[in-house]
Amino acid sequence: MISDIKIVSCDISEYIRPKRINYVQAGIKKSWDMVEVHDSVAILLYHEEHETLIVVRQFRPPVYLKNNDGYTYELCAGIVDKDISLVEIAYEEILEECGYDVPLEHIERLTSFYTAVGFAGSVQTLYYARVNESMRVNNGGGVGVEMIEVVEIPVSEAKAFSMDETKAKTPGLMFAFYWFFGLS
């Protein structure tokens, strides 16, 4: 249950830094407001035994302001804020958010792309891994105050799910699903 919502200014944050870029383009002076943010990793998980794609569902306050629900479906993901390799960050996120201990050599890098290009321009690196119940070590759900729900979407329903506008989801999730279907 969400309550007591207040929007206040954010002068100091460990996650974002608002900035203004002044520049000249084709002889015209311009400026652009942006937010400097961490890059991230995201992982598409395929559960071999259940024939499902594993995603996470969590509350996102900016989405709440748009749809009065705020719950989004996303790939397992995390920010790049540690001095370890991207695949190691992906490994940690799979373990923390979804509860699977996937060997590093089984986490496959697919590609990277820019996200939020109009205001942040961060880079997200996309990974893929197959999981099964022998890899499960906990129920996931995140760490600390994170409240992450692990959701399994049957492969047979995944295309329809990705196009269902009643479910808030990220473009990275939709891209990863369509990449997955390109394999078969």
C-alpha positions in Angstrom: 0.0 0.0 0.0 1.4 3.4 -1.0 0.6 6.4 1.1 1.8 9.8 2.2 3.3 10.8 -1.2 5.1 14.1 -1.3 7.3 15.4 -4.1 10.2 17.5 -2.9 13.4 18.9 -4.5 16.4 16.6 -4.7 19.5 18.6 -4.1 21.9 15.7 -3.2 21.7 12.1 -4.4 24.0 9.2 -4.6 22.1 8.0 -7.7 21.6 11.1 -9.9 23.1 14.4 -10.7 21.0 17.0 -12.5 23.1 19.0 -15.0 22.7 21.5 -17.8 24.7 21.2 -21.0 25.4 24.4 -23.0 26.7 23.9 -26.5 26.7 25.3 -30.0 25.2 23.2 -32.8 25.3 24.5 -36.4 26.2 28.0 -35.1 23.2 28.1 -32.7 23.7 28.3 -29.0 21.6 25.6 -27.2 21.2 24.1 -23.7 19.9 20.8 -22.6 18.9 19.6 -19.1 20.0 16.1 -18.2 20.6 13.8 -15.4 23.9 12.0 -14.9 23.1 8.4 -13.7 24.9 5.1 -13.3 25.1 2.7 -16.2 23.4 -0.7 -15.6 23.2 -4.3 -16.4 20.0 -6.3 -17.1 19.6 -10.1 -17.4 17.0 -12.1 -19.3 16.5 -15.4 -17.4 15.0 -18.5 -19.0 13.9 -21.2 -16.6 14.6 -24.5 -18.5 12.4 -26.8 -16.4 9.4 -24.4 -16.2 9.7 -23.0 -19.8 9.3 -19.5 -18.4 11.0 -16.2 -18.7 11.8 -14.7 -15.3 11.2 -11.1 -14.7 10.8 -8.9 -11.6 7.9 -6.7 -10.5 8.5 -3.7 -8.4 7.2 -0.3 -7.4 8.6 2.6 -9.3 7.5 6.0 -7.9 7.8 7.9 -11.3 5.5 5.4 -12.9 3.0 5.8 -10.0 2.7 9.5 -10.9 1.7 8.4 -14.4 -0.7 5.5 -13.8 -1.6 5.5 -10.0 -0.3 1.9 -9.7 3.5 2.2 -10.1 4.3 -1.5 -10.4 6.5 -2.3 -13.4 7.7 -5.6 -14.9 11.4 -5.4 -15.7 14.4 -7.6 -16.3 16.5 -8.6 -13.4 18.9 -5.6 -13.3 21.2 -3.4 -11.3 23.3 -0.3 -11.5 27.0 -0.3 -12.1 28.3 1.2 -8.9 31.0 -1.3 -7.9 34.5 -1.8 -9.0 33.9 -5.3 -10.4 33.2 -6.6 -13.9 29.8 -6.1 -15.5 29.2 -9.9 -15.6 30.0 -10.0 -11.8 27.4 -7.3 -11.2 24.9 -9.3 -13.3 25.7 -12.4 -11.3 25.0 -10.6 -8.0 21.7 -9.2 -9.3 20.5 -12.6 -10.4 21.3 -14.0 -6.9 19.8 -11.0 -5.0 16.7 -10.3 -7.1 15.8 -13.8 -8.3 17.6 -16.3 -6.0 19.6 -18.2 -8.6 23.4 -18.9 -8.3 24.4 -19.0 -11.9 28.1 -19.7 -12.7 29.7 -16.6 -14.3 30.6 -18.6 -17.4 26.9 -19.3 -18.0 26.0 -15.7 -18.1 26.1 -14.7 -21.7 26.6 -11.0 -22.8 24.2 -10.1 -25.6 24.7 -6.4 -26.4 24.6 -3.0 -24.9 22.4 0.0 -25.7 21.6 3.5 -24.5 18.6 4.1 -22.3 16.7 7.3 -21.4 18.5 9.1 -24.2 16.5 12.3 -23.9 17.6 13.0 -20.3 20.3 10.5 -19.1 22.0 8.6 -21.9 23.1 5.8 -19.7 24.4 2.5 -21.1 22.7 -0.8 -20.2 24.5 -4.1 -20.9 22.1 -7.0 -21.6 22.9 -10.5 -20.5 21.1 -13.9 -20.9 21.2 -17.0 -18.7 19.4 -20.2 -18.4 18.4 -21.3 -14.9 16.9 -24.4 -13.3 15.9 -25.4 -9.8 19.3 -26.9 -9.0 20.6 -23.3 -9.1 18.0 -21.9 -6.7 19.5 -20.9 -3.4 16.8 -18.5 -2.1 13.5 -16.9 -3.2 15.1 -13.6 -4.4 13.3 -10.4 -3.6 16.2 -8.1 -3.4 18.3 -6.9 -0.5 17.7 -4.3 2.2 14.5 -2.3 1.7 14.0 -3.6 -1.9 10.6 -5.2 -2.4 11.0 -7.3 -5.5 8.5 -9.9 -6.7 9.9 -12.6 -8.9 7.5 -13.4 -11.8 7.7 -16.3 -14.2 6.0 -15.7 -17.6 5.3 -18.9 -19.6 7.2 -18.7 -22.9 3.8 -19.4 -24.7 2.4 -16.2 -23.2 5.5 -13.9 -23.4 4.8 -12.3 -26.8 1.3 -11.3 -25.7 2.6 -10.2 -22.3 5.2 -7.9 -23.9 2.5 -6.1 -26.0 -0.1 -5.9 -23.2 -0.3 -2.1 -22.5 -2.1 -2.7 -19.2 1.2 -4.0 -17.7 3.9 -1.3 -17.3 7.2 -2.7 -18.5 10.5 -1.4 -19.8 11.7 -1.3 -23.4 14.6 -3.5 -22.3 12.3 -6.3 -21.3 10.4 -6.1 -24.6 13.7 -6.0 -26.6 15.1 -9.0 -24.6 11.8 -11.0 -25.1 12.0 -10.4 -28.9 15.6 -11.4 -28.9 14.7 -14.6 -27.2 12.1 -15.4 -29.8 14.6 -14.8 -32.5 16.5 -17.8 -31.2 13.7 -20.3 -31.8 
